[in-house]
Amino acid sequence: MRLAMISEHASPLASLGGEDSGGQNVYVAELARRLGEMGHQVDIFTRRDSELLPAVVPFAQGVRVVNLPAGPARSVSKDELFPFMSEFRDAFYRFAREEIATYDLVHANFWMSGWVACEAKRDLGLPFAQTFHALGEIKRREQGANDTSPPERRAVELRILEEVDLILATCPAEVEELTTLYDADPSRLTVVPCGVDQRAFRPVDRVLARGALGLSDEPTVVYVGRIVARKGVDTLVEAFTLLPRRLDARLVIVGGEPGGSPEAARLSELADDLGISERVSFAGSRPQEDLRHYYGAADVAVSVPHYEPFGMTPLEAMACATPVVGARVGGIKTSVADGETGYLVPPRDPEALADRILRLLSDPPLRLRMGRAARRRIEEHYTWEHVATLAAAAFSEVAVAHAYKTA
């Protein structure tokens, strides 16, 4: 198949850890890479956010990144991008028309890319599949007045649901949200989870990992991810004050904007106010290749967002054979097997979180057993090869059905 993968704000070329660069960037990059290895041709269309970026960048076997001009060639918050989507659409049309062979399918990622896919279906006759990555209604419910999504978002999401050929939901929770909040047609929904690179994220020797990172031998809890309010890192900091002092546990927070951010500063001040600043360290943004050492150095990994469409970092920790305490939200409540590969707790509940962290830190054989079970779960259900196989089968079904209808 020849696929046009649209991801307007989340480029596979971007550095991870910023406010708008995270799980979607990884998803697009890794899914495209595995589809290319399977023999498919994939062009990833994203917005050009730097004058230094070439129009077309070879990315992997069978995969190119196409940087389309749309708005200023600089970083722009994703919530301010919708006014530039008409320009993005027109640039996509120009590129598609210049190609000798047409695309069999468009795979849109996020709602603005879905708008472009709707337009391309109308104007170019291209079928499309959609991965939302996040839903506007959930964001509005969770953030209230702090939701900065543009007012057009809900109408666009409803249009996508009317015109899409297939939706790739990343977890059962998203299927429920789409059918109950948006009245989506269940026959056009299929579950294709996110994945993890099990070769890059793998078990490492804990003593060696701690030595490489300059960490001492105290019980260690790690958080890896973006430093934004909805990720619930403040809940984790508060939970640490409830752990017995005799444990002498350490919390390592990995992620954030280069140079820091207001949320990181708030968390640092919170740790200071709670009297645990000497037990909390901020590692800042780290390269992807360093992350397995942080997961491997930890006794427990924690991910307790207020809400989460899927949640990639719990998969990374599990692939490194580190048990996870995760919030019972979104995809985390499916990926983390409660009582087997870690524990699930309610979001915004420092007492429940502290209880489960303490349970794991107090029982080394339990940690070892859960860590091994976590790695097995990844190998069985969450490799990118498995995800790409599911996605390719879904894409092929749409492409074949479209070709039959238009023959």
C-alpha positions in Angstrom: 0.0 0.0 0.0 1.0 3.6 -0.4 -0.1 5.6 2.6 -0.3 9.3 3.4 0.1 9.7 7.2 -0.9 13.2 8.4 0.3 14.5 11.7 0.2 18.3 11.5 1.9 19.2 14.8 3.6 16.0 15.9 6.6 15.3 13.6 8.7 12.2 14.0 11.7 14.6 13.6 10.9 16.6 16.7 12.7 16.4 20.0 10.6 14.7 22.6 9.6 16.1 26.0 8.1 19.5 25.1 4.5 20.5 25.8 3.3 19.4 22.3 5.8 16.6 21.6 5.3 13.2 23.2 3.4 10.1 22.6 1.9 11.1 19.2 5.3 11.8 17.8 6.5 8.4 18.9 3.4 6.6 17.6 3.7 8.2 14.1 7.4 7.5 13.9 7.3 3.9 15.0 4.2 2.9 13.2 5.5 4.4 10.0 8.8 2.7 10.5 7.3 -0.7 11.0 4.9 -0.3 8.0 7.9 0.6 5.9 9.7 -2.5 7.0 6.6 -4.5 6.0 7.0 -3.2 2.4 4.5 -0.4 2.4 5.4 3.1 1.2 4.6 5.8 3.8 4.8 9.6 3.5 4.4 11.5 6.8 3.0 15.0 6.3 3.7 17.4 9.1 3.8 21.2 9.4 7.2 22.9 8.6 8.2 24.6 11.9 11.7 25.7 10.9 13.3 27.4 7.9 16.1 24.8 8.2 13.9 21.8 7.4 14.0 20.5 3.8 10.7 19.9 2.1 11.3 16.1 2.1 13.4 14.1 4.6 14.1 10.4 4.1 13.2 8.9 7.5 13.4 5.1 7.3 13.0 2.2 4.8 10.1 3.2 2.6 9.3 6.2 4.8 9.6 10.0 4.1 8.7 13.0 6.2 7.2 15.8 4.1 7.3 19.2 5.8 4.5 21.3 4.4 4.4 25.1 4.6 1.5 26.2 6.7 1.8 29.4 8.8 5.1 30.7 10.1 8.1 28.4 9.9 8.6 28.3 13.7 7.2 26.6 16.7 3.5 27.3 17.3 1.3 25.8 20.0 -0.9 23.1 18.6 -4.0 24.9 19.9 -3.2 27.9 17.6 -2.7 25.9 14.4 -6.2 25.4 13.1 -6.2 28.7 11.2 -3.3 27.4 9.1 -5.0 24.1 8.2 -6.4 25.3 4.9 -2.9 26.2 3.8 -1.7 22.8 5.0 -4.5 21.1 3.0 -3.6 23.0 -0.1 0.1 22.1 0.2 -0.8 18.5 0.7 -2.9 18.6 -2.4 -0.1 20.0 -4.4 2.3 17.4 -3.2 -0.2 14.6 -3.8 -0.9 15.7 -7.4 2.8 15.9 -8.2 3.3 12.3 -7.2 3.1 9.8 -10.1 1.1 7.2 -8.1 -1.9 8.2 -5.9 -2.2 7.2 -2.2 -4.3 4.1 -1.3 -5.3 5.6 2.1 -4.8 8.6 4.3 -4.1 7.9 8.0 -4.9 11.1 10.0 -3.5 11.6 13.5 -5.3 14.2 15.8 -8.4 16.1 15.0 -6.8 18.8 12.7 -5.2 16.2 10.6 -8.7 14.6 10.5 -10.1 17.8 9.0 -7.5 17.7 6.3 -8.4 14.0 5.6 -12.1 14.9 5.3 -11.2 17.6 2.8 -9.0 15.2 0.8 -11.7 12.5 0.8 -14.1 15.1 -0.7 -11.7 16.7 -3.2 -9.3 13.8 -4.1 -11.5 10.8 -3.4 -9.0 9.4 -0.8 -10.4 7.1 1.9 -9.1 7.7 5.4 -8.6 6.1 8.8 -8.3 8.2 11.9 -6.4 8.0 15.2 -7.6 10.8 17.5 -4.9 10.5 20.2 -7.1 12.8 22.4 -10.7 13.8 22.3 -11.9 17.3 22.8 -14.9 16.4 25.0 -12.6 14.6 27.5 -10.1 17.5 27.5 -12.9 20.0 28.1 -14.4 17.8 30.9 -11.0 17.5 32.6 -9.6 21.0 32.1 -12.7 23.1 32.2 -11.9 26.8 31.8 -8.2 25.9 31.3 -9.0 24.1 28.0 -7.3 26.0 25.2 -8.7 24.0 22.3 -10.2 26.2 19.5 -14.0 26.4 19.4 -14.1 24.5 16.1 -12.7 21.3 17.6 -16.0 19.5 18.5 -17.6 20.3 15.1 -14.6 18.9 13.3 -14.5 15.8 15.5 -18.2 15.2 14.7 -17.5 15.7 11.0 -14.7 13.2 11.1 -17.0 10.6 12.7 -19.5 11.2 9.9 -17.0 10.9 7.0 -14.3 8.5 8.3 -13.9 5.0 6.9 -12.3 3.6 10.0 -11.3 4.8 13.4 -8.3 3.3 15.2 -9.1 3.5 18.9 -6.1 2.9 21.0 -7.9 1.2 23.9 -11.4 0.1 25.1 -11.8 3.2 27.1 -11.6 5.3 23.9 -14.2 3.1 22.2 -16.5 3.8 25.2 -15.9 7.5 25.0 -16.5 7.7 21.3 -19.8 5.7 21.4 -21.2 7.4 24.5 -20.0 11.0 24.1 -20.0 11.2 20.3 -22.5 8.5 19.3 -19.9 7.0 17.0 -20.8 4.1 14.8 -19.3 1.0 16.5 -18.9 -0.8 13.1 -16.3 1.8 12.1 -14.2 1.4 15.3 -11.4 -1.0 15.8 -8.9 -1.2 18.7 -5.2 -0.9 17.7 -3.1 0.0 20.7 0.1 2.0 20.9 3.3 0.1 21.1 6.9 0.2 22.4 10.2 -0.6 20.9 11.1 -3.7 23.0 14.7 -3.7 21.7 15.4 -0.1 22.7 13.5 -0.5 26.0 14.8 -3.6 27.6 15.9 -4.8 31.0 19.2 -3.5 32.2 21.3 -4.2 35.3 20.0 -2.0 38.0 23.3 -1.5 39.8 25.0 -0.5 36.5 22.2 1.8 35.5 22.3 3.6 38.9 26.1 3.9 38.6 25.8 5.3 35.1 23.3 7.9 36.2 25.1 8.8 39.4 22.3 7.5 41.6 22.9 5.9 45.0 21.4 2.7 46.2 18.3 4.0 48.0 14.8 2.8 46.9 14.1 4.7 43.7 10.9 5.8 42.1 10.9 7.3 38.6 8.5 9.4 36.6 9.2 9.9 32.9 7.1 12.1 30.7 6.0 15.6 29.9 5.9 18.1 32.8 2.4 19.5 32.4 -0.3 19.8 35.0 -2.6 17.0 33.7 0.2 14.4 34.2 -0.4 14.4 37.9 3.3 14.7 39.0 2.2 16.9 41.9 0.1 13.9 43.2 3.3 11.8 43.1 5.3 14.5 45.0 2.5 14.6 47.6 2.5 10.8 47.8 6.2 10.9 48.6 5.6 12.8 51.8 3.4 9.9 53.0 6.2 7.3 52.7 8.0 6.3 55.9 11.1 8.3 56.4 13.0 5.1 57.3 12.7 4.0 53.6 14.9 6.9 52.6 13.3 6.7 49.1 14.3 8.9 46.2 12.1 10.3 43.4 13.6 11.0 40.0 11.5 13.1 37.6 12.6 12.9 34.0 11.2 15.1 31.3 10.2 18.7 30.5 11.2 21.5 28.3 14.9 22.2 27.8 15.7 25.0 30.2 12.8 24.2 32.5 9.1 25.2 32.5 6.6 26.9 34.9 5.2 23.5 35.8 8.7 22.1 36.7 9.3 25.2 38.8 6.0 24.7 40.6 6.8 21.1 41.3 10.2 22.0 42.7 8.6 24.6 44.9 6.0 22.0 46.1 8.7 19.5 47.0 10.5 22.3 49.0 7.3 23.4 50.8 6.6 19.7 51.7 10.1 19.3 53.1 11.3 16.6 50.7 13.4 18.6 48.2 16.5 16.6 49.2 14.7 13.4 48.1 13.4 14.7 44.8 15.6 15.3 41.7 14.8 16.7 38.3 16.8 15.1 35.5 15.3 17.4 32.8 14.7 16.4 29.2 16.8 13.3 28.3 17.4 11.6 24.9 15.3 8.6 24.2 18.3 6.3 24.3 18.9 7.3 28.0 15.4 6.5 29.2 15.9 2.8 29.6 18.6 3.5 32.1 16.2 5.6 34.2 13.5 2.9 34.1 16.1 0.2 34.8 17.6 2.1 37.7 14.1 2.4 39.3 12.4 0.0 41.6 9.0 1.4 40.6 7.8 3.6 37.7 4.8 5.9 38.3 2.3 7.4 35.8 -0.7 8.9 37.4 -2.2 11.5 35.0 -5.6 13.0 35.6 -6.7 11.7 32.2 -4.7 10.0 29.5 -5.9 8.9 26.0 -3.4 6.0 26.1 -0.1 6.4 27.9 3.2 5.4 26.3 5.6 5.7 29.2 4.0 2.8 31.2 4.8 0.6 28.2 8.4 1.7 28.2 8.8 1.0 31.9 7.1 -2.4 31.6 9.4 -3.3 28.6 12.4 -2.6 31.0 10.9 -5.1 33.5 10.0 -2.3 36.0 6.6 -2.6 37.7 4.3 0.4 37.2 1.8 2.2 39.5 -0.6 3.9 37.1 -3.8 5.9 37.3 -6.9 4.0 36.4 -7.6 6.2 33.4 -7.6 5.8 29.6 -5.3 3.2 28.1 -3.3 2.8 31.4 -6.1 0.8 32.9 -5.7 -1.7 30.1 -2.0 -1.8 29.6 -1.1 -2.2 33.3 -2.5 -5.4 34.6 -3.5 -4.6 38.2 -1.9 -6.9 40.7 0.2 -8.6 37.9 2.5 -6.0 36.3 1.9 -3.3 38.8 -1.0 -1.5 40.4 -3.8 0.8 39.3 -4.9 3.7 41.6 -7.4 6.5 41.3 -6.1 9.7 39.8 -5.5 12.6 42.2 -5.2 10.2 45.2 -1.8 10.6 46.9 -2.8 8.2 49.8 -3.7 5.3 47.4 -0.5 6.0 45.4 1.7 6.0 48.4 0.2 2.8 49.6 1.0 1.0 46.4 4.5 2.5 46.1 5.2 1.3 49.7 3.9 -2.2 48.9 6.3 -2.5 46.0 9.3 -0.9 47.7 8.8 -3.2 50.7 8.8 -6.4 48.8 11.7 -7.1 46.4 10.4 -10.6 45.3 7.1 -9.0 44.4 8.9 -6.3 42.3 10.9 -9.0 40.5 7.8 -11.1 39.8 5.8 -8.1 38.5 8.7 -6.8 36.5 9.1 -10.1 34.7 5.3 -10.3 34.1 5.4 -6.7 32.7 8.1 -7.6 30.1 6.1 -10.7 29.0 3.0 -8.6 28.6 4.8 -6.2 26.3 6.2 -9.0 24.2 2.8 -10.6 23.8 0.6 -7.5 23.2 2.5 -4.2 22.7 5.4 -4.5 20.3 5.3 -2.1 17.4 5.5 -5.1 15.1 2.2 -6.4 16.5 0.7 -2.9 16.3 1.8 -2.4 12.7 0.3 -5.8 11.7 -3.0 -4.8 13.2 -3.0 -1.4 11.6 -1.9 -2.7 8.2 -4.7 -5.2 8.2 -7.2 -2.5 9.1 -5.8 -0.1 6.4 -5.9 -2.9 3.8 -9.5 -3.6 4.4 -10.4 0.0 3.9 -8.3 0.4 0.8 -9.7 -2.8 -0.8 -13.3 -1.8 0.0 -12.7 1.7 -1.5 -11.1 0.2 -4.6 -14.0 -2.2 -5.1 -16.6 0.7 -4.7 -14.8 2.9 -7.2 -13.9 0.2 -9.8 
